[in-house]
């Protein structure tokens, strides 16, 4: 055997060995979904060790909310699904603990867990309790999603999917938020074929990051990713994007949901109460907004670098120092 053959063989063994596998906490803001199941199975098939920790019920729009110093009580119609008292898609049933392993058939291998709380609380449970019990250390990576609906534009400020990634990155962990179109939903069989496509595309991204990282970190400290997949997934291309100023969705507080066209479209015509509506924006992106996530994701996979926290770029820091220099002397 030649020297080059030995080297190639050694490289193949190294890439296939457990040392190349990652310890991953998989979370979201939806609960047990087809997208979650497909990504978990794809990651496990590649040899990664995966812990799932998700909210009991859908928590879209909860952002970084957390219930501090509030005891979590067993599942019931008063604190979980108002119809069943359990978790979304039967992940756990009424009377079961507020946090724990899923009891739904097919999800009892010890990797799937739920939290009857917000997305951030589910992420914290995965990091502070489950990861410590299994690995005695933090995971190598936190994946949030794939969400059932894209998180692009200013709506990311209220996204639990994105907030999970931001929270993990603030702890110094590699973190990626993943979002797909709502056409990936399947609450009947948890087996939407589009979910598997999204999972494989997510693996493509992860494989590329691993290949470039080598023995170093997957992502630089203080940087997280927001990845959005388009509705059409037959031959998607990848595109760097930025948050920018274009939005696909408009949020609005109205005094009467029953009289609001956007609310009526969601079947809320009989609910004459105040609330927040969400509706698609019909105005196309301007020429200056063509790199905005909301424009890119309509045709391509949008990958956006996110800073962690709220600190502004250096130019703005300088502006503030000059504007308030008399106070800072």
VONU-260727 format. One record per residue: x negated, y negated, z of N, C-alpha, C in turn. Coordinates in steps of 0.2 Angstrom, whole numbers. Atoms other than C-alpha are relative to their C-alpha. Layout:
<nodes>
n_x n_y n_z ca_x ca_y ca_z c_x c_y c_z
X Y Z X Y Z X Y Z
...
</nodes>
This chain:
<nodes>
n_x n_y n_z ca_x ca_y ca_z c_x c_y c_z
-4 6 0 0 0 0 -4 -6 0
4 6 1 -7 -17 -5 1 -5 6
0 5 -6 -10 -31 8 6 -5 -1
-6 5 1 4 -42 0 6 4 1
-6 -4 -1 16 -27 1 1 0 8
0 0 -7 12 -26 20 3 -6 3
-3 6 -2 15 -44 22 7 -1 -1
-7 1 1 31 -44 14 5 5 4
-4 -4 -4 37 -29 23 0 -2 7
0 3 -7 32 -37 40 5 -6 0
-4 5 0 41 -52 35 8 2 0
-7 -3 0 57 -42 31 2 2 7
-2 -3 -7 56 -33 48 1 -6 5
-1 6 -5 54 -50 57 6 -3 -1
-7 4 2 69 -58 48 6 4 3
-5 -4 -1 79 -43 52 0 2 8
1 -2 -7 73 -41 70 5 -4 5
-4 3 -5 83 -46 86 -3 -7 1
3 7 -2 70 -61 88 3 -5 -5
-3 5 4 78 -69 73 7 -1 1
-7 1 -2 96 -67 80 0 -6 5
-1 5 -5 103 -81 90 5 1 5
-5 -1 -5 113 -82 106 5 -6 -1
-5 5 2 129 -92 101 6 0 4
-6 2 -3 143 -100 110 5 -2 -5
-5 2 5 158 -101 98 6 -2 4
-6 3 -3 172 -113 103 4 -3 -5
-4 4 5 186 -123 95 5 -5 4
-5 3 -3 201 -134 99 7 3 -1
-6 -3 2 214 -122 92 2 6 4
-2 -7 -3 213 -106 102 -2 6 -4
2 -6 4 213 -89 94 3 -1 -6
-2 1 6 214 -91 76 -3 4 -5
4 -4 6 210 -83 59 -7 -2 -1
6 2 1 196 -94 57 -5 2 5
5 -1 -6 188 -91 74 -2 8 -1
1 -7 1 190 -72 71 -5 2 -5
4 -1 6 182 -72 54 -7 -2 1
7 3 -2 167 -83 60 -3 5 5
3 -4 -5 164 -72 75 -2 7 -3
2 -6 4 164 -56 64 -6 -1 -4
5 2 5 153 -64 51 -7 -1 4
6 1 -4 140 -69 65 -2 6 3
2 -7 -3 140 -52 73 -3 4 -5
2 -5 5 138 -43 57 -8 -2 -2
6 3 1 122 -54 55 -5 2 6
5 -1 -6 115 -48 72 0 -5 5
0 5 -5 119 -63 82 4 2 6
-4 -1 -6 125 -62 100 5 -6 1
-5 6 0 141 -72 101 5 1 6
-5 0 -5 152 -77 116 5 -5 -3
-5 5 2 169 -85 112 3 -3 6
-3 4 -6 176 -98 124 5 -5 -3
-5 5 3 192 -107 117 6 -2 5
-6 2 -4 207 -116 124 5 5 -1
-5 -5 0 222 -105 128 5 -2 -6
-4 3 5 233 -116 117 -3 -5 -4
2 5 4 231 -128 103 -1 -7 3
1 6 -4 223 -144 109 -3 -6 -5
3 5 5 220 -155 93 2 -7 3
-1 7 -2 218 -173 96 -2 -1 8
2 2 -7 212 -171 114 -7 -2 1
7 3 0 194 -176 110 -4 3 5
4 -2 -5 183 -176 125 3 0 7
-3 0 -6 196 -175 138 -2 6 4
1 -5 -5 193 -165 154 4 -1 6
-4 1 -7 203 -162 170 -5 1 5
5 -1 -6 191 -166 184 3 2 6
-2 -2 -7 193 -158 201 7 2 0
-7 -2 1 210 -150 195 0 8 0
0 -7 0 212 -132 200 4 3 -6
-3 -3 6 217 -121 185 4 6 3
-4 -5 -3 232 -110 190 2 6 -6
-2 -6 4 238 -93 182 5 -3 -6
-4 3 6 247 -95 165 7 1 1
-7 0 -1 265 -99 165 3 -5 -5
-3 5 4 278 -109 155 -1 -7 2
1 7 -2 274 -124 165 -7 -3 -2
7 3 1 255 -125 161 -3 3 -6
3 -3 6 253 -114 145 5 -1 -6
-5 0 5 264 -110 130 7 -1 3
-7 1 -3 281 -117 135 5 5 -2
-4 -5 2 289 -103 125 -1 7 3
2 -6 -2 279 -88 131 -3 0 7
4 0 -6 269 -94 146 -7 3 -1
7 -3 1 254 -86 138 -4 -5 -5
4 3 5 241 -91 125 2 0 -7
-2 0 8 242 -95 106 -2 7 -2
1 -6 3 244 -79 96 -1 6 5
1 -6 -5 245 -68 112 -7 1 2
7 -2 -3 227 -70 117 0 2 7
-1 -2 -7 233 -69 135 7 -1 1
-7 0 -1 250 -67 143 2 -3 7
-2 4 -7 260 -76 157 -2 5 6
2 -3 -6 254 -72 174 -8 2 0
7 -1 -1 236 -69 169 -4 -6 2
4 5 -3 222 -80 176 -1 -6 -5
1 6 4 219 -98 170 -6 1 -5
6 -2 4 202 -92 163 -1 7 0
2 -7 0 196 -75 158 -1 3 -7
1 -4 6 194 -62 145 7 1 -4
-6 -1 4 207 -61 131 3 7 1
-3 -7 -1 219 -46 133 4 2 -6
-3 -3 6 226 -45 116 -3 5 -3
3 -6 3 223 -29 107 -4 -2 -6
5 2 5 208 -30 96 -5 -5 2
4 6 -2 200 -44 106 -2 1 7
2 -1 -7 195 -35 122 -7 3 1
7 -3 0 177 -31 118 -4 -4 5
4 3 -5 171 -43 132 -3 -7 -3
3 6 2 166 -57 120 5 -6 -1
-6 5 1 183 -66 118 2 -2 7
-2 3 -6 187 -78 132 5 -6 -1
-5 6 0 201 -92 135 -1 -4 6
0 5 -6 202 -107 146 7 -4 -1
-6 4 0 219 -115 150 -1 -7 2
2 7 -1 212 -132 148 -2 -3 -7
2 4 6 205 -144 135 -6 3 -3
6 -3 3 192 -140 122 -6 -1 3
6 1 -4 178 -148 132 -1 5 6
0 -5 -6 183 -137 147 -2 7 -3
2 -7 3 182 -121 136 -7 0 -2
7 1 1 165 -127 130 -4 1 6
4 0 -7 159 -130 148 0 7 3
0 -6 -3 165 -113 153 -4 5 -4
5 -4 4 155 -105 139 -7 -1 2
7 2 -2 140 -114 144 -2 1 7
2 0 -8 140 -115 163 2 7 3
-2 -6 -3 148 -98 166 -2 6 -4
1 -6 4 148 -86 152 -7 1 -2
7 0 2 131 -90 145 -5 2 5
4 -2 -6 123 -89 162 0 7 2
-1 -7 -2 131 -72 166 -4 5 -6
3 -5 5 125 -64 149 -7 -1 -1
7 1 2 109 -73 145 -5 -3 5
4 4 -5 104 -82 161 -4 -6 -3
2 6 3 101 -97 150 5 -3 -5
-4 3 5 109 -109 138 -1 3 -7
1 -3 6 113 -103 121 -5 -4 -5
4 3 6 103 -106 105 4 -5 -4
-4 4 5 117 -114 96 8 0 3
-7 1 -1 135 -120 99 4 -2 -6
-4 2 6 147 -119 85 7 -1 2
-7 2 -2 164 -127 86 4 0 -6
-5 0 6 178 -122 74 -1 7 -2
-2 5 5 181 -119 60 7 -2 2
-7 3 -1 196 -131 63 5 2 -5
-5 -1 5 212 -128 54 2 -7 -2
-1 6 2 211 -145 46 -6 -4 0
6 4 0 197 -157 41 0 -5 5
2 5 -5 189 -169 54 -4 -5 -4
3 5 4 184 -184 43 2 -7 2
-2 7 -1 183 -203 45 1 -1 8
0 2 -7 188 -211 61 4 5 5
-3 -5 -4 199 -197 67 -4 5 4
4 -4 -4 184 -188 73 -1 -3 7
0 3 -7 185 -200 88 4 4 5
-5 -4 -4 200 -189 94 -1 7 -1
0 -7 1 194 -173 88 -3 5 5
3 -4 -5 191 -159 100 -5 4 -3
5 -4 4 182 -149 87 -7 -4 0
6 4 0 169 -163 85 -3 -2 7
2 2 -7 169 -168 104 -4 6 3
3 -6 -3 164 -150 108 -8 0 -2
7 0 2 148 -152 97 -4 -6 3
4 6 -3 144 -169 104 -1 2 7
1 -2 -7 146 -162 122 -6 4 0
6 -5 0 134 -148 118 -7 -3 -2
6 3 2 122 -159 109 -3 -5 5
2 4 -6 122 -171 124 -4 4 5
4 -5 -5 115 -156 134 -7 2 -3
6 -2 3 101 -154 122 0 6 -4
-1 -6 4 108 -140 112 1 -1 -7
-2 0 7 109 -137 94 8 1 -1
-8 0 1 128 -140 89 2 -2 -6
-3 2 6 138 -140 74 8 1 0
-7 0 1 156 -144 71 2 2 -7
-2 -2 7 165 -135 57 8 -1 -1
-7 1 1 182 -139 50 2 2 -8
-3 -2 7 192 -131 35 7 -3 -1
-7 3 1 208 -136 27 5 4 4
-6 -4 -3 225 -131 35 2 6 -3
-2 -6 3 227 -118 22 -3 6 2
3 -6 -3 216 -107 32 4 3 6
-4 -3 -6 229 -104 45 4 6 -1
-4 -6 1 237 -87 48 1 2 7
-2 -2 -7 246 -85 65 4 6 0
-3 -6 0 254 -69 59 -5 6 1
4 -6 0 240 -57 56 -8 -2 2
7 2 -2 224 -68 60 -5 3 -6
4 -3 5 217 -62 43 1 -4 -7
0 4 7 218 -77 30 -6 1 -3
6 -1 4 206 -72 16 -5 -6 0
4 6 1 200 -90 15 -4 -1 7
4 0 -6 194 -89 33 -6 4 0
6 -4 1 182 -76 28 -5 -4 -5
4 5 4 176 -88 14 -4 -5 4
3 6 -4 173 -102 26 -5 3 5
5 -3 -4 164 -90 38 -6 1 -4
6 -1 4 152 -85 24 -4 -6 -2
3 7 2 149 -103 19 -4 -3 6
3 2 -6 145 -107 37 -6 4 2
6 -4 -1 133 -93 38 -6 -2 -5
4 3 5 125 -100 22 -4 -6 3
3 6 -3 122 -116 31 -5 2 6
4 -3 -6 115 -107 47 -6 3 -2
5 -3 2 104 -97 37 -6 -5 -3
5 5 2 96 -112 29 -3 -4 5
3 4 -6 94 -121 45 -6 5 4
5 -5 -3 85 -105 52 -6 1 -4
6 -1 5 74 -103 37 -5 -6 1
4 6 0 68 -121 38 -3 -1 7
3 1 -6 66 -121 57 -5 4 2
5 -5 -2 55 -106 59 0 1 7
0 -1 -7 50 -105 77 2 -6 4
-2 6 -3 56 -123 80 7 0 1
-7 1 -1 73 -130 85 4 0 -6
-4 0 6 87 -128 73 2 -7 -2
-1 7 2 91 -147 74 -4 -4 5
3 5 -4 82 -162 81 4 -2 6
-3 2 -6 86 -167 99 4 -7 -2
-4 6 2 100 -180 98 4 0 -6
-3 -1 6 107 -174 82 5 6 -1
-5 -5 1 123 -164 79 3 0 -7
-3 0 7 132 -159 62 7 0 1
-7 -1 1 149 -162 57 1 3 -8
0 -3 7 153 -150 42 8 1 -1
-7 0 3 170 -151 32 0 4 -6
-1 -4 6 175 -138 19 6 -3 -3
-6 2 4 187 -143 5 5 5 0
-6 -4 1 204 -136 1 -2 6 -5
2 -5 6 197 -127 -15 -7 2 2
6 -3 -2 184 -115 -10 -3 5 -5
2 -5 5 181 -105 -26 -7 -1 -2
7 1 2 164 -113 -31 -2 -7 3
1 7 -3 161 -127 -18 -8 -2 0
7 2 0 145 -137 -19 -1 -4 7
2 3 -6 136 -145 -4 -2 -7 -1
1 7 1 135 -164 -2 -2 -3 7
1 4 -6 127 -175 11 5 -6 0
-5 5 0 140 -187 17 -1 -4 7
0 4 -6 142 -201 30 7 -2 2
-7 1 -2 157 -206 41 3 -6 -4
-2 6 4 158 -223 33 7 -3 2
-6 4 -1 174 -233 32 7 2 -3
-6 -3 3 186 -222 22 3 5 4
-3 -5 -4 199 -212 31 6 4 -4
-6 -4 4 211 -198 24 6 -1 4
-6 0 -4 223 -200 39 1 -7 3
-2 6 -4 232 -215 47 4 2 6
-4 -1 -6 237 -214 65 4 -6 2
-4 5 -2 251 -225 72 4 1 5
-5 0 -6 261 -228 88 6 -3 -2
-6 2 2 279 -229 84 5 0 6
-4 0 -5 293 -233 96 6 5 0
-5 -5 1 305 -221 88 -2 5 -5
2 -5 5 299 -205 80 5 2 -5
-6 -2 4 316 -201 73 1 -4 -6
-1 4 5 316 -216 62 -7 -1 -4
6 1 3 298 -215 56 -1 6 -6
1 -5 5 295 -207 39 -5 6 1
5 -5 -1 279 -198 44 2 5 5
-2 -4 -5 287 -191 59 5 5 -3
-5 -4 3 302 -185 49 -3 6 -4
4 -5 4 290 -176 37 -2 6 4
2 -6 -4 285 -165 52 6 3 4
-6 -3 -4 303 -161 57 2 -3 6
-1 3 -7 304 -174 71 6 -5 -1
-5 5 1 319 -183 64 5 -1 5
-5 0 -6 330 -179 79 -3 -2 6
4 1 -7 317 -184 92 0 -8 0
0 8 0 321 -203 95 -4 -2 7
4 2 -5 307 -205 107 -7 -4 -3
7 3 2 290 -215 106 -5 5 -1
5 -5 1 275 -206 100 -5 -3 -5
5 1 5 260 -206 89 1 4 -7
0 -4 7 261 -201 70 -6 0 -3
5 -1 4 249 -195 58 2 1 -7
-2 -1 7 250 -197 39 -6 -1 -4
6 0 5 239 -195 24 0 -7 -3
1 7 3 232 -211 16 0 1 -8
0 -1 7 236 -213 -2 -5 -4 -4
5 5 4 224 -227 -7 -7 4 -1
6 -4 1 209 -219 -15 -6 -4 2
6 3 -3 191 -222 -9 -3 -5 -6
3 4 5 182 -237 -17 -6 2 -2
7 -2 3 166 -236 -27 -5 0 6
5 0 -5 157 -241 -11 1 5 5
-2 -5 -5 165 -227 -1 -1 7 -3
1 -6 4 160 -213 -13 -4 5 4
4 -5 -4 148 -205 0 4 1 7
-4 -1 -6 161 -206 14 2 7 1
-2 -7 -1 165 -189 22 7 1 -3
-7 -1 2 184 -192 18 1 0 -7
0 -1 7 180 -194 0 -3 6 -3
4 -6 2 167 -180 -2 4 6 1
-3 -6 -2 177 -167 7 6 2 -5
-6 -2 4 191 -168 -6 -3 5 -6
3 -4 6 179 -159 -19 -6 4 2
7 -4 -1 163 -153 -10 0 1 8
1 -1 -7 157 -147 7 -4 -6 3
3 6 -3 153 -163 17 -4 2 6
5 -2 -6 138 -161 29 -2 -7 2
1 6 -2 136 -176 40 -4 0 7
4 0 -6 122 -180 53 4 -5 5
-3 5 -5 130 -187 70 -5 -1 5
4 2 -6 121 -196 83 3 2 7
-3 -2 -6 124 -191 101 1 -6 5
-1 6 -4 132 -204 112 2 -6 -4
-2 6 3 136 -222 108 -5 -5 -1
6 5 1 119 -231 107 0 -1 -7
0 2 7 118 -241 91 -7 0 -2
7 0 3 104 -242 79 -4 -5 2
5 5 -2 88 -252 82 2 -7 -2
-1 7 2 94 -267 72 5 -3 4
-6 2 -5 110 -269 83 -3 -2 7
3 1 -7 99 -267 99 -4 -7 0
4 7 1 88 -282 92 5 -6 0
-5 5 1 103 -292 88 3 -2 7
-3 1 -7 110 -290 106 -5 -3 4
5 3 -4 94 -294 114 -1 -8 -2
1 7 2 92 -310 104 7 -4 2
-7 3 -2 111 -315 107 0 -2 7
-1 1 -8 110 -313 126 -7 -1 3
7 0 -3 91 -317 128 0 -4 7
0 4 -6 95 -330 141 2 4 6
-2 -4 -6 104 -317 152 -6 5 2
4 -5 -1 90 -305 150 -7 -2 2
6 3 -2 76 -316 155 -2 2 7
</nodes>
